[in-house]
Amino acid sequence: MKLDALPSPTTDTSPGFSEPPEAGEAAPKAGRISCLSDILDPHVDISELQFTSEPPANQPSDCIEQIRALCSDYVFVRNALTKPFYFQKSNAKVLNKEAFARDLTSLMPLKPSGKPMDPLAADRDHGICEVVDGVGYRPITGQPIYTDSEQVTYANAYRCPQHPEHSGQMVAEVGRILAKHMTYLFGDDDSDQSGAILLAYLAHIVQSPSKPPLWAVLLFGEALGTGKTLMLEIIRNAIGGSNFKNFDGNALKEVFTSLGAFGLLHVIEEIHLNGTSRWSLINDLKPRITNSTVKVRKMHQDAFDQERYARIIATSNYPDALPVTEADRRWCVLQTYGFETTDQVNAFKQTDQGTTHFAELARLKEEEWGGAVLEYFQNFQINAAVFNPHLPPVTAAKRRMAHASRSDNTFIMLEAIEAHGRADITTDSVLNITRLKKLVAESNQKATSNDEYITLPTRKELGYALAALGFRSSPVAFDYKCKKGSKVRAKGRCFIQRKLANDPKQFEQAFIAAEQGIAEVPAEIGAEDVSEAQESISFLQPEDVF
């Protein structure tokens, strides 16, 4: 509070209190204030005293509430893997401290000096923003912050897609266009039911976002421009761009990757794994398809585990895009039989029918159609006969790719197994590589022509060749003794099919039967006979190569 238009002080040095008037004298007329002390003089007229008031300063409690409202969309992430930062919940945006201060400073309440308060200082001193341990991804609507089983809190990067209003007629139109495209893409005679499998896989993303299947899809076709990528852009429009991510074919070779994490659908474009490294690459990809968590590696920070919700769809124009086997349980291969060559695709697009269809298909990736596409997949009836979330369907396209991806060494191993097959030399359960090498060496000594001579692959090539046949690429050691009849011992190394447990004990009968010269394990060999076989040496650790 301050005084306005006070008169200039006088030179009177008398005290502020005036002497009382003598008897019979009139009281002096009250004068104007000459100094601030005159306020205390009872004879001073203060009726003309003027005051001017300033707006009251913000009280601390009022400021805190105002700042809390401004910062309600932000959380502070005390990430142990990198520098702390802020996370904006409404748009899943990550901001460093400088960007956070820059966004909010102009909106902050003013200090008495007239300058805005510092949002960083306010958050530090008063704990304005909620504090979490990291940024995660969990496809649950209305849960911007969640806590995992280990009581670690995360800011949720998942965002539910938002779409303009749409009509039921638009949903029906989506169904008509996609059904027609499945026919063009996979042909009228879709013996593999590829169209039904693909639509069911995409519908499962929408209907069960938090329960990803345990297998991935490879869309393969040698003809270019058939609309494989366009189909994936349509589903991206439905589930939202923040839940979709593209990777190029070299993503599997990169050290820093988030493949399988932070999204609902990850697409690997133009994948083609070739060379001897393809087996290690396909093995590295398996955890990102089946595990409940995946390892995320980013530059300038340690790797960390993140919950896996992303499905993986790969596209390719190569007939040997992946080194899959018929026994593989991680990939479903769908081939676009509708067009055999790129020239056929281009010719179809020149027709009125083709021009109209691809124009209608491209329309579905526009923003106003996103809600209609989403509702179509929400209502899509998933056929359990063609879609099992735990096991991929086996297609003729997968069998052909398994054959195309086999190397010469794979065919050599098939020839050797066919020539010397017995109880412990098979293609569907166990392969005693120690015995096979011995038998091949003996037959080579008796060979009378080069056609009868077999040269087995060595070291890593052997593991790669057997991996193409469905075996684990690393052998395990076994050593058994059997006291039934004469003393018999089976010892060596074996490869075991991936579909079976990696334990040679379950093949004990096969090893002993083969040692005794029996081609197959007799049905009459029961558990009581097996119990007589005594294991004498513990198993060795698997090695990378034999």
C-alpha positions in Angstrom: 0.0 0.0 0.0 1.4 3.4 -0.9 0.4 7.1 -0.4 -0.6 9.3 -3.3 -0.1 13.1 -3.6 1.2 13.8 -0.1 2.2 17.5 0.4 5.9 18.3 0.5 7.2 18.1 4.0 7.5 21.5 5.8 10.5 22.9 7.6 8.7 22.9 10.9 10.7 21.0 13.4 8.1 20.8 16.0 7.1 17.4 17.2 4.2 15.7 15.5 1.9 16.3 18.4 0.5 19.9 18.7 -0.1 21.7 22.0 -3.7 21.7 23.2 -5.5 25.1 22.7 -5.7 27.7 25.5 -9.0 28.1 27.3 -11.4 30.4 25.3 -9.4 30.0 22.1 -10.9 28.3 19.1 -9.3 25.1 18.1 -7.1 25.5 15.1 -8.4 24.3 11.8 -7.0 20.9 10.9 -4.3 21.1 8.3 -3.2 18.8 5.6 -0.6 16.1 6.4 2.9 17.5 6.2 4.6 14.2 6.9 3.8 10.6 7.5 4.1 11.1 11.3 1.1 13.5 11.1 -1.2 10.5 10.8 -0.7 10.0 14.5 -1.8 13.6 15.3 -5.5 13.6 16.4 -5.9 17.1 14.9 -4.8 16.2 11.4 -7.6 15.8 8.9 -7.2 12.5 7.1 -10.4 12.6 5.1 -8.5 13.7 2.0 -5.8 11.0 2.4 -5.7 9.0 -0.9 -4.6 5.4 -1.2 -3.8 3.4 -4.3 -3.7 -0.4 -4.1 -1.8 -3.1 -6.2 -3.1 -6.5 -7.0 -2.3 -8.8 -4.1 0.7 -11.0 -4.7 0.0 -14.7 -5.5 -0.1 -16.7 -2.4 2.2 -19.8 -2.4 -0.7 -22.2 -2.1 -2.5 -20.5 -5.1 0.7 -20.8 -7.2 1.2 -24.4 -6.4 -2.3 -25.4 -7.5 -2.0 -23.4 -10.7 1.4 -25.0 -11.5 -0.1 -28.5 -10.8 -2.8 -27.8 -13.3 -0.3 -26.7 -15.9 1.9 -29.8 -15.4 -0.8 -32.4 -15.0 0.0 -33.7 -18.5 3.6 -34.4 -17.7 5.5 -37.0 -15.6 9.1 -37.0 -14.6 11.0 -40.1 -15.7 14.0 -40.9 -13.4 15.5 -43.3 -15.9 18.5 -45.1 -14.5 19.7 -45.9 -18.1 20.1 -42.3 -19.2 19.6 -38.8 -18.1 16.2 -38.0 -16.5 13.6 -36.5 -18.7 9.9 -35.5 -18.9 7.1 -37.4 -20.7 3.9 -35.8 -22.0 1.1 -38.2 -21.5 -1.4 -36.9 -24.0 0.9 -37.5 -27.0 3.6 -39.8 -25.7 6.2 -37.1 -26.3 9.6 -37.3 -24.6 11.1 -33.9 -23.6 14.5 -33.1 -22.0 14.5 -30.6 -19.1 15.2 -27.7 -21.4 12.3 -28.5 -23.7 10.0 -29.0 -20.7 10.9 -25.5 -19.3 10.6 -23.9 -22.8 7.1 -25.3 -23.2 5.8 -24.1 -19.8 7.7 -21.0 -18.8 5.3 -18.6 -20.6 2.3 -20.1 -18.9 3.7 -20.0 -15.4 2.4 -17.6 -12.7 4.5 -14.4 -12.1 6.8 -13.7 -9.3 6.7 -10.3 -7.4 9.4 -9.1 -9.8 7.1 -9.7 -12.7 9.1 -12.6 -14.2 7.5 -16.0 -14.7 8.3 -18.7 -12.2 10.8 -21.5 -13.3 8.8 -24.7 -13.9 11.9 -26.9 -13.3 12.6 -25.2 -9.9 8.9 -25.5 -9.0 8.9 -29.2 -9.8 12.1 -29.8 -7.9 11.1 -27.9 -4.8 7.4 -28.9 -4.6 7.2 -32.3 -6.4 4.7 -31.1 -8.9 5.0 -33.8 -11.5 4.4 -37.5 -10.8 7.6 -39.5 -10.8 8.0 -42.8 -12.7 10.9 -45.2 -13.3 10.8 -45.4 -17.1 8.7 -45.4 -20.3 7.0 -48.6 -21.3 4.2 -49.8 -23.6 1.1 -51.7 -22.6 -2.0 -51.6 -24.9 -4.6 -50.7 -22.3 -6.9 -47.7 -22.8 -7.1 -45.2 -20.0 -3.9 -46.3 -18.2 -1.3 -43.5 -18.8 0.8 -44.9 -15.9 1.2 -48.6 -15.0 3.2 -50.8 -12.6 4.6 -54.1 -13.5 5.0 -57.3 -11.5 8.3 -56.1 -10.0 6.6 -52.8 -8.8 8.4 -50.7 -11.4 6.3 -47.8 -12.6 6.1 -46.8 -16.3 4.7 -44.0 -18.3 2.6 -45.7 -20.9 3.5 -44.9 -24.5 0.4 -46.7 -26.0 -2.1 -44.4 -27.5 -5.6 -45.5 -28.5 -6.4 -44.5 -32.1 -8.7 -41.6 -32.6 -10.8 -41.5 -35.8 -13.5 -39.3 -37.3 -17.1 -40.5 -37.3 -18.0 -43.1 -39.9 -21.1 -44.8 -41.1 -22.1 -48.5 -41.2 -22.1 -48.3 -45.0 -18.4 -47.4 -44.9 -17.7 -50.5 -42.8 -19.6 -52.7 -45.3 -17.6 -51.1 -48.1 -14.3 -51.9 -46.3 -15.3 -55.6 -46.1 -16.2 -55.7 -49.8 -12.9 -54.0 -50.9 -10.7 -56.2 -48.7 -12.5 -59.4 -49.7 -12.0 -58.6 -53.4 -8.3 -57.8 -52.8 -7.7 -61.1 -51.1 -8.9 -62.8 -54.3 -6.7 -60.6 -56.5 -3.7 -61.1 -54.1 -3.9 -64.9 -53.5 -5.9 -66.0 -56.5 -9.4 -67.6 -56.9 -8.1 -71.0 -56.0 -6.6 -70.1 -52.6 -5.8 -73.6 -51.4 -3.7 -72.4 -48.5 -6.5 -70.1 -47.4 -4.0 -67.3 -47.3 -6.6 -64.5 -47.5 -8.5 -65.9 -44.5 -5.2 -66.3 -42.5 -4.0 -62.8 -43.3 -7.3 -61.1 -42.3 -7.6 -63.2 -39.2 -4.0 -62.2 -38.2 -4.8 -58.5 -38.7 -8.1 -58.8 -36.8 -6.4 -60.5 -33.9 -4.3 -57.3 -33.5 -7.4 -55.2 -33.1 -9.4 -57.7 -31.0 -6.6 -58.9 -28.6 -3.9 -56.3 -28.6 -2.4 -57.4 -25.4 -2.2 -61.1 -26.4 0.2 -61.4 -29.4 0.4 -64.7 -31.2 3.6 -66.8 -31.1 4.3 -66.7 -34.8 4.9 -64.1 -37.5 3.8 -63.8 -41.1 5.9 -63.6 -44.3 4.1 -62.1 -47.3 6.0 -63.4 -50.4 5.5 -62.8 -54.1 7.9 -62.4 -57.0 5.5 -60.0 -58.8 5.9 -56.3 -57.7 3.1 -53.9 -57.0 0.5 -56.4 -55.9 -0.7 -54.4 -52.9 1.1 -56.2 -50.1 2.5 -52.9 -48.7 -0.8 -51.1 -49.3 -2.6 -53.7 -47.1 -0.2 -52.9 -44.2 -0.7 -49.2 -44.7 -4.5 -49.7 -44.3 -4.1 -51.5 -41.0 -1.7 -48.8 -39.9 -4.4 -46.2 -40.5 -6.8 -48.3 -38.3 -4.5 -48.9 -35.3 -2.8 -45.6 -35.4 0.7 -44.5 -36.5 2.1 -44.6 -32.9 1.3 -48.3 -32.7 2.9 -49.2 -36.1 6.5 -49.2 -37.2 8.4 -50.0 -40.4 11.8 -51.7 -40.4 14.0 -52.3 -43.5 15.4 -55.7 -44.4 18.7 -54.9 -42.6 17.0 -54.4 -39.2 18.0 -57.9 -38.1 21.7 -57.0 -38.6 21.6 -53.8 -36.6 22.9 -53.7 -33.0 20.5 -51.0 -31.8 16.9 -52.1 -32.3 13.5 -52.0 -30.7 12.0 -54.7 -33.0 9.1 -56.4 -31.2 8.7 -53.7 -28.5 6.7 -50.4 -28.3 4.0 -51.2 -30.9 1.2 -53.5 -32.0 2.5 -54.2 -35.5 6.1 -54.1 -36.8 6.7 -54.6 -40.5 10.0 -55.7 -42.0 10.1 -54.7 -45.6 12.0 -56.6 -48.3 13.5 -59.2 -46.1 16.0 -61.6 -47.6 18.4 -63.6 -45.3 21.1 -65.2 -47.3 24.7 -66.4 -46.7 25.9 -68.5 -43.8 24.9 -65.8 -41.3 21.2 -66.3 -42.1 20.8 -69.1 -39.6 22.1 -67.0 -36.8 19.9 -64.1 -37.9 16.8 -66.2 -38.0 17.6 -67.6 -34.5 18.2 -64.0 -33.2 14.7 -63.1 -34.5 12.9 -65.9 -32.6 12.8 -64.3 -29.2 11.2 -61.2 -30.7 8.4 -63.4 -32.0 7.8 -65.7 -29.1 9.1 -64.3 -25.8 7.0 -62.2 -23.4 9.7 -59.6 -23.2 12.3 -58.5 -25.8 15.7 -56.8 -25.4 15.7 -53.2 -26.5 19.0 -51.6 -27.4 19.4 -47.8 -27.9 22.5 -45.7 -28.5 24.3 -44.3 -25.4 22.4 -46.4 -22.9 22.3 -49.9 -21.6 20.0 -52.5 -23.0 16.8 -53.2 -21.2 13.8 -55.6 -21.3 10.4 -54.5 -22.5 7.1 -56.3 -22.7 6.4 -57.7 -26.2 3.1 -56.8 -27.8 4.1 -56.2 -31.4 3.2 -58.7 -34.1 5.7 -59.1 -37.0 4.8 -59.2 -40.7 7.7 -59.4 -43.2 7.4 -58.8 -46.9 9.7 -60.1 -49.7 10.0 -60.8 -53.4 12.5 -63.6 -53.0 11.5 -67.3 -53.0 14.2 -68.0 -50.5 13.6 -65.0 -48.3 13.9 -66.9 -45.0 15.7 -70.2 -44.1 12.6 -71.8 -42.8 11.9 -75.5 -42.4 8.6 -77.4 -42.6 8.9 -78.2 -38.9 9.4 -74.5 -38.1 6.9 -73.1 -35.5 7.6 -69.4 -35.8 6.7 -68.4 -39.4 3.6 -68.6 -41.6 4.5 -68.1 -45.3 1.8 -66.7 -47.5 2.5 -66.5 -51.3 0.7 -64.1 -53.6 -0.4 -66.5 -56.3 -2.8 -64.0 -57.9 -0.1 -62.5 -60.1 2.9 -64.4 -61.3 4.8 -61.6 -62.9 5.0 -57.8 -62.6 3.9 -57.4 -66.2 0.6 -59.1 -65.2 0.1 -56.7 -62.4 0.8 -53.7 -64.6 -1.5 -55.0 -67.3 -4.3 -55.5 -64.7 -3.9 -52.0 -63.4 -4.4 -50.6 -66.9 -7.9 -52.2 -67.1 -11.0 -50.4 -65.8 -11.5 -53.1 -63.3 -7.9 -52.9 -62.0 -7.9 -49.1 -61.9 -11.1 -49.0 -59.9 -10.0 -51.6 -57.5 -6.6 -50.1 -56.6 -8.2 -46.7 -56.3 -10.7 -48.0 -53.8 -8.0 -49.9 -51.9 -5.8 -46.8 -51.7 -8.8 -44.8 -50.3 -8.9 -47.1 -47.2 -5.6 -45.6 -46.0 -7.1 -42.1 -45.8 -7.8 -40.7 -42.4 -11.6 -40.6 -42.7 -11.7 -44.3 -43.4 -9.5 -45.3 -40.4 -12.5 -45.8 -38.1 -14.4 -47.9 -40.6 -11.4 -50.2 -41.1 -11.0 -50.5 -37.3 -14.6 -51.4 -36.8 -14.5 -54.0 -39.7 -11.6 -55.8 -38.0 -13.3 -55.5 -34.6 -16.3 -57.4 -35.9 -14.4 -59.8 -38.1 -15.1 -63.5 -37.2 -11.8 -65.2 -36.7 -12.0 -68.8 -37.9 -10.2 -71.1 -35.5 -9.6 -73.6 -38.3 -7.2 -71.2 -40.0 -5.9 -69.2 -37.0 -4.3 -70.6 -33.9 -2.3 -68.0 -31.9 0.1 -70.6 -30.6 0.9 -72.4 -33.9 1.2 -71.1 -37.5 -0.6 -72.9 -40.3 1.6 -75.0 -42.6 1.1 -73.8 -46.2 2.3 -75.1 -49.5 4.2 -71.8 -49.9 6.2 -72.6 -46.7 7.1 -76.0 -48.0 8.4 -74.5 -51.2 10.4 -71.9 -49.4 11.9 -74.5 -47.1 13.1 -76.4 -50.2 14.3 -73.3 -51.9 16.3 -72.1 -48.9 18.2 -75.4 -48.6 21.9 -75.3 -49.6 23.8 -78.0 -51.4 25.1 -79.2 -48.0 21.5 -79.7 -46.8 20.9 -82.1 -49.8 24.1 -83.9 -49.1 23.0 -84.5 -45.5 19.6 -85.8 -46.7 21.4 -88.2 -49.1 23.7 -89.5 -46.3 20.8 -89.9 -43.8 18.7 -91.8 -46.5 21.7 -94.1 -47.3 22.5 -94.9 -43.6 19.3 -94.3 -41.7 18.6 -96.3 -38.6 17.2 -95.9 -35.1 19.4 -93.0 -34.2 19.9 -91.5 -37.7 16.6 -89.9 -38.7 15.3 -86.6 -40.1 12.4 -86.3 -37.7 13.8 -86.9 -34.2 17.6 -87.5 -33.6 20.7 -87.7 -35.7 23.8 -89.5 -34.2 26.4 -87.5 -36.2 29.2 -89.6 -34.7 27.7 -92.8 -36.1 26.8 -91.2 -39.4 30.3 -90.0 -40.0 31.7 -93.5 -39.3 29.2 -95.2 -41.6 29.8 -92.6 -44.4 33.6 -93.2 -44.1 33.1 -96.9 -44.4 30.9 -96.7 -47.4 33.3 -94.3 -49.1 36.1 -96.9 -48.8 33.9 -99.3 -50.7 32.7 -96.8 -53.3 33.5 -97.7 -56.9 32.6 -94.4 -58.5 32.4 -90.7 -57.7 28.6 -90.9 -57.7 28.7 -93.3 -54.7 31.1 -91.1 -52.7 29.7 -88.7 -50.1 31.6 -85.7 -48.7 30.0 -84.5 -45.6 30.1 -80.8 -44.7 32.5 -79.7 -41.9 32.2 -77.6 -38.8 29.7 -74.7 -39.1 28.4 -75.8 -42.5 27.2 -79.0 -41.0 25.2 -77.2 -38.3 23.7 -74.8 -40.9 22.7 -77.7 -43.2 21.0 -79.6 -40.4 19.3 -76.4 -39.2 17.6 -76.3 -42.6 16.2 -79.7 -41.9 14.7 -78.6 -38.6 17.5 -79.7 -36.2 19.0 -77.5 -33.5 22.3 -76.1 -34.9 24.3 -77.3 -31.8 24.9 -81.0 -31.0 24.8 -82.5 -27.5 26.9 -85.3 -26.1 25.7 -88.6 -24.9 27.3 -91.7 -23.3 25.2 -94.8 -22.4 26.0 -98.3 -21.2 23.6 -101.2 -21.5 24.1 -104.5 -19.7 21.3 -106.5 -21.4 23.0 -109.5 -23.0 26.5 -108.4 -24.0 28.1 -105.2 -22.8 27.1 -102.5 -25.2 28.1 -98.8 -25.1 26.7 -95.9 -27.2 28.8 -92.8 -27.1 29.0 -89.7 -29.3 27.2 -86.5 -30.3 23.8 -86.0 -31.7 21.6 -83.3 -33.2 18.0 -83.1 -32.0 14.9 -81.8 -33.8 13.8 -78.4 -32.6 10.3 -79.6 -32.0 11.6 -82.0 -29.4 13.1 -81.5 -26.0 16.9 -80.9 -26.1 17.7 -83.9 -24.0 19.3 -87.1 -25.4 18.1 -89.2 -22.5 14.7 -89.6 -24.3 16.5 -91.2 -27.2 18.4 -93.8 -25.1 16.5 -96.7 -26.7 17.4 -95.4 -30.2 21.1 -95.2 -29.4 21.3 -98.6 -27.9 19.1 -100.3 -30.5 21.3 -98.8 -33.3 24.4 -100.0 -31.4 23.0 -103.5 -31.5 22.3 -103.2 -35.2 18.6 -102.7 -35.0 17.2 -100.4 -37.7 14.3 -99.2 -35.7 13.4 -99.2 -32.0 11.2 -102.3 -31.5 7.8 -101.7 -30.0 8.4 -104.4 -27.4 11.2 -102.4 -25.7 9.5 -101.0 -22.7 10.3 -98.9 -19.7 11.5 -102.0 -17.8 14.1 -102.6 -20.4 15.2 -99.0 -20.5 15.6 -99.0 -16.8 18.4 -101.6 -17.2 20.4 -99.1 -19.2 22.6 -97.2 -16.9 23.9 -93.7 -17.7 27.6 -93.5 -16.8 28.7 -90.1 -17.9 26.9 -86.8 -17.4 26.0 -84.7 -20.4 28.3 -82.1 -21.8 27.3 -78.6 -22.5 26.1 -77.9 -26.1 28.6 -76.4 -28.4 28.1 -74.0 -31.2 29.6 -76.3 -33.8 30.6 -79.9 -34.0 
